[in-house]
Amino acid sequence: MNDETTALDASAPELLLDQHVKYIQALDTKKNDLEYWLTEHLRVNGLYWGATALHILGRPDALDQEQIVEYLVKCQHDNGGFGGHIDHDPHILSTLSAVQILITYDRLDAIQVDKVVDYIASLQNEDGSFSGDSWGETDTRFIFCAINCLSLLKRLEDKRLDLQKTIDYVVRCRNFDGGFGSSPGGESHAAQVYVCVGTLTILSALHHVDADQLGWWLSERQLKNGGLNGRPEKLEDVCYSWWVLSSLSMLKRTHWIDAPKLIRFILEAQDTETGGIADRPGNMPDVFHTVFGIAGLSLLGYPGLVAVDPVYCMPRHVIQRIGLADKH
């Protein structure tokens, strides 16, 4: 559990833990809903979001682990990458999610790890960036997915990689305001800040970041209602409780935001009837905002939650088990 707790607003809603567990458990039963089929390409990502939320809630056995592992094995391609669902093309996003789930469940033995590394290494470009798949789209998100995955697999020392070029590319994505974009010259965005700061943290290159300047930009994302947005003049959104907070955590500046107000905002976005958390109060919940809302609460020291690692967005005890916690 979290060692540190934040003072709570006594009038704020309580965390609906049991309802969230039931909400996540029911997600794979809604096969008559159009949304279920429209999101088929996100099935592996959705499993990561749901399983991670359940682990942070302290309910790691709420889903059938063996069924999940068997499903993920079917999603791995001959080239080592994982598709978003069975028979879907491999992509770095779903590959990272699959590896995160398998490490959380301590079941890497079920897949071909060497082929995963081969797949990721094949995606690095000459400028140090990584493509998301064989079609060549680049984005700093894909860099983080690649570096994150290789770090979890303890394979960053692979000789086919040029990590200095990757560091140099990420630094080129830094803007005058201290933030980072999806590519050099791209607009600063909180989610891109997370992936760039996370990449530099894993690669022991965080000295390239002006922590005070970026910390200021991130703390400016908090609005009067306590929620956080992703960039100036945008609406608040629960998912930024993770993107902003995790970045501030890596920069050791989480105290620069009003934690009780943010906690209240997240809790008010819960659906009291179905469980789950929405992007903001009054909207429909989804598993994406549920995990990042719960992970944000964990980073804020909400009582009763399992501690989450701010770099990998996985339970801290899992990262400790594989020997990475002390490095970051």
Secondary structure by P-SEA (a helix, b strand, c coil): cccccccccccccccaaaaaaaaaaacccccccaaaaaaccaaaaaaaaaaaaaaaacccccccaaaaaaaaaaaccccccccccccccccaaaaaaaaaaaaaaccccccaaaaaaaaaaaaccccccccccccccccaaaaaaaaaaaaaacccccccccaaaaaaaaaaaccccccccccccccccaaaaaaaaaaaaaaccccccaaaaaaaaaaacccccccccccccbbbbcccccaaaaaaaaaccccccaaaaaaaaaaaacccccccccccccccccaaaaaaaaaaaaaacccccccccccccccaaaaaaacccccc
